[in-house]
């Protein structure tokens, strides 16, 4: 029987390893987790990790909803081929299909989704909780466009700003323009000036047509972020396929890109419960699953204090340089001894 995530583990990770983004990786929030890890040396992510403890319950509920919906999908899938007419009469099914059709009609204005989706990934389905999260962000846009005054209280992070910008620019078509260099670590739309934005939209447009122009690593990473967050397109089959196409097109021209894309493709497949497909992208290998750390973590998820420090060292680079480690190294070493 497949073991699910534990809310207790989520709280523990946020409390003790929040500065490294461990709780975010645990709940599949990879972009935000990478940012926490990248800026862990500042000490700020530790405070943010503690703040995130207020959201663990909400994230866990969404995870449970995703699990429940995935289970229902697997159980109902055989019946769909037997009773298609009954399925079409469902009001919620019809409404869902209209929503997806409307969304795809906008996209089809400048690229053909079905030509990009690879046969191997055509069966992938986006969890409903992800679609709901995107819809919530879209609703916030609509509320701002209303003529009457609206009072809105929201908690914005680097991640939510990126998702809002990505949704806003999802239907942005590109016009031919000159390449403008961009070398920004963990790129976002707010890092781009107007000329760089024009190049990005043109390059992205050409990429969707199968014309992979030479460009900087940062532009490719930006598009990968959009795909990982489902903000450019909500179809999991499209997002994974597009990441694979980017990896194949640029792995020779931009060598450093491959190690990012291969890991992200694998992680997306794991979140979609496609373990066999994930193995083709390095499940059991660097960096998160080196020496079977993933299995070690799963075996001790109810009490991570049992995991020896030598195992953490294999997957957390530069751990001894973080402020978290400097402040808590005595506890870490005690835990390490206990774990051994």
Secondary structure, DSSP 8 states (H G I E B T S, - for coil): ------HHHHHHHHHHHGGGTHHHHHTT-HHHHHHHHHTGGGSHHHHHHHHHTTTHHHHHHHHHHHHHHHHHHHHHHHHHHH-HHHHHT-HHHHHHHHHHHHHHHHHTTT--HHHHS-GGGTT----HHHHHHHHHHHHHHHHHH-SS---------HHHHHHHHHHHTTT-------------TT--GGG--HHHHHHHHHHHHHHHTT------HHHHHHHHHHHHTTSS---HHHHHHHHHHHHHHHTTTSHHHHHHHHHHHHHHHHHTT-HHHHHTTTTTSTTTTGGGHHHHHHHTTT-GGGS-HHHHHHHSTTGGGSHHHHHHHHHHHHHHHHH-
